[in-house]
Amino acid sequence: MHDKLLFDNTFYSDFETEIATGRIGPARRFLQSMPKTRVIVSVVTIAEYYERFGRVAAAKLAVNHATIGLHLADALKCGEIQTRLAAKRLGENDAWLAAQAMRAGATIVTRDKRFKDVRGLSVATY
């Protein structure tokens, strides 16, 4: 069982698509299986959410979850992650999310298999 979850941007995109189409897919099933788990959302995710779904939706996402901002420790961890992965680097936003999840002691929820290459990162797939 995971005490704290940080969903990546793909999760929220999949979740919103499932809601809009009225279907229960992997994102909604995963969320339903974790009813008592604390969810945190990154400011990086809020920015990407804004781009896709607009300001009101992004603000609602921020209000409905504890948010985690960027910190110097995240910048250093992000650089370390990208340096270690070298040729198999994560996308910039994904590297920030991995660093934030590690600092917060959270499990990152994703369907992106590249997160498994990050040493020390707890990953749950949906």
Secondary structure, 3 states (H helix, E strand, C coil): CCCEEEECHHHHHHHHHHHHHCCCCHHHHHHHCCCCCEEEEEHHHHHHHHHHHCHHHHHHHHHHCEEECCCHHHHHHHHHHHHHHHHHCCCHHHHHHHHHHHHHCCEEEECCHHHHHCCCCCEEEC
